[in-house]
Amino acid sequence: MSQDLEYLFGSREKTRLLRFFLQNPELEYGINEIAKRNMLRPGSIRRELENLRRIRFIIMRKKKGKTCYILNQNFIFYPELKNLISKANIYPESQSLNKIKNLGNIKLAVISGAFINYHKSKADMILVGDGISRAKLRNLMNSLEAEIGKEIDFVLMTGEEFKYRLNMLDKFILEFLEGPHEELINKIQGLRQFIANRK
């Protein structure tokens, strides 16, 4: 689906810019931050930003001599584009998710929130594991954020911490696992049955 959008909109750069502004409608960004968050080169997006400004999809503002861009929520096709991007963001279209298994000894990886368009979730992802590479985790999150166009709210726990919080009937964990979510990895014995018995 994500690749379909690239064909539809004509380029990877334009697709990521559209998604980024639609996912962050209230915020202003300078060109370097836009490029960094979307893993694009500043030089490759200048023309796309200018084209989006010309059709009034985004508004350009000057702040302290710096050029910033913000979504124009009065853009004529705003509701339709927002809906289209939401549909395209649904798991498993985020290709970097399959790299989670390379982070270390992952015991549990579950997603919700932005990945499945469930906006009531208090987080987008829970990761449980030991020996997690912080560098790999940071790179993975950067890739995922560039793919879905927004910052990912994730929680990382060790196996012991997760077990303790589950035994204490931690409200956050129970609400996450009892709500809409998708399992990517689950090596925690009896977890599904434990959640099922609570319903």
N, C-alpha and C positions, 0 to 999 in steps of 0.2 A: 504493500500500500504506500509506504514512504517513497519507494522508487516510482510508483505510479504518479505521485504528486510531482516528482522531479520532471517526468515527461510532460505532465499537464502544464506546469508552470515554466518549463523550458530550461531550468538549471537548478543545481543543488543549492547555489547561493541564494537564489530568489526564494526557493522553498523554505530554507532555514530562516530567512529574514521574515517572511510572512508568518511562519509558525511562531517565531520568537516574539514579534510584536503582538500577535493575537493572544499569546499566553501571558503576556506582561503588559496589559493595556493601560495601566495607570502610571507607568514609570518612564523616565527619560534616560537615554543612554547616549554616550559619545561613541564615535566610530570605532575607537580602539577597544572599548569594552564590548561593543556589539560583535566585533570580529573575534575577540577572545572567547566570549561565551558560546559562540557558534562554531568555534574551531575553523575559522576562515581567515584569509589574509585581508588586511585593511584595503589593500589595492584592488582586491577582487570584488569588493562590495560597494565601492563608491558609486559606480554607475547604476547599480541596482537600487541603492538608496535614493539616488536622484530621480530615477524612474518612478519609484514608489511615492516620492514627494510630489512629482508632477501630476500624478493621478489623484493626489490628496489622500492616499492611504495612510501616510505618515505626515507629521508636521515637523518642520525644522525650526529650532529655536536657538538663539544665541544666549549663553549664560557665561558672564565674565570672560568674554572673548572666545569661549569654547562652543563649538557646534554640537547640539544635542538633537535627538530625534525621539518622537513619541507617537504612539498610534492615534489616528484620528477616529474616535469612536462614532463619529457622524458619517463616516465613509459609507456610501450607498450600499455596498455589498458586505458590510461588516458582519451582520448576523449570519449570513450564508457562509462566509469564509470561516467564521468562528466554528460553526457546526461541522464544516468539512474537515478542518484541522483536528477537531476533537475526535472525529471518527477515524482519522488516519493515525492518531497516536496510540490506538489500542494495542496492547500486547497481543501477539508476539512481534509486532513490527519494529520494536526497538532492538536493533540487531546486536548491540553490545551486551544485552542481558546474558547471552550464552557464555560470556567471559567470566561470569561470577565464579564459576567452579575453579578458575585459575588463581583466585585471590589467596587461597590457603585451605585449611581444613574446614570447609563450610558444612555446617550441620543443618542449617535451615536458611532458606532464602524465599521470602514471600513478598509479593507486590500488591499494591492497591492504589488508591488515590489517582494521581495523574496517569498511571499506566493503564488503568481500566475505566477512566472517567467516572470515578466514584469520589466526588468532591467532599463528601462528609468525613472521609477518612482523615485521621489526625497525622498520618504519615504515608509516604509513598512506598516505603520498603522497610522490612526488618531483615537484618542479616545476623545470623548467629554462627560463630566459628572461633577457632583458635589458630594462632600463628598467622593472622591476616597481614598481608603486606600492605602497609599504609600507602606506599607509592603506587602500587597497582590499584588500590581502592580509589585513590584520588584521580588517577587517569581514567578509571572506569566511570566514575561519577561525571567527570568532565565530558566524556563521550556521550553518556546517556543524556546529560543536560542539553548538549548540542543537538541530539536527535529529537528530543521531545520539546525543546524550546523553553524550558523553565527549570528553575532550581529544584533539585530533588531533596525532599525531606526524608532522610533515612535514619534508622537507629541501628547501631552496631553493638552487639553483646557477645561476651564469651559464653561458652556452653554452660558453665557453672552459674553465671549471672542469670541466664535465661531460665534455667531449672529452678533457681531460687525464686525468681519473680513469678513464675508459673505456679509454684507451690503456694506462694503468698496470694494467689488469685489477683495479680496485678491488673488493675482496671484497664490500662492502656493496651496491654498485650491481649487480654481477653476480648476487648472491643474490636481490636484489629482482626484477630483470628475468627471471631464470630461474625464479622461483617463480610461483605464481598471482597474476595482476594483471590490471587492465583499463586499456587505453589510452584516454584522453580526447582527447589531442592528441599527434600525433607528426609533427614536421616535420624530424626528424633523418634525413637520407638514409642508408640502409644499416643502420640500427640493428636492424631486425627480422631482417635476414639475418645480421648479426653474431651476434646472440643465438642464432638458429636453428642456425648452424654450430657453436656450442659444445655443443649438445645431442647 
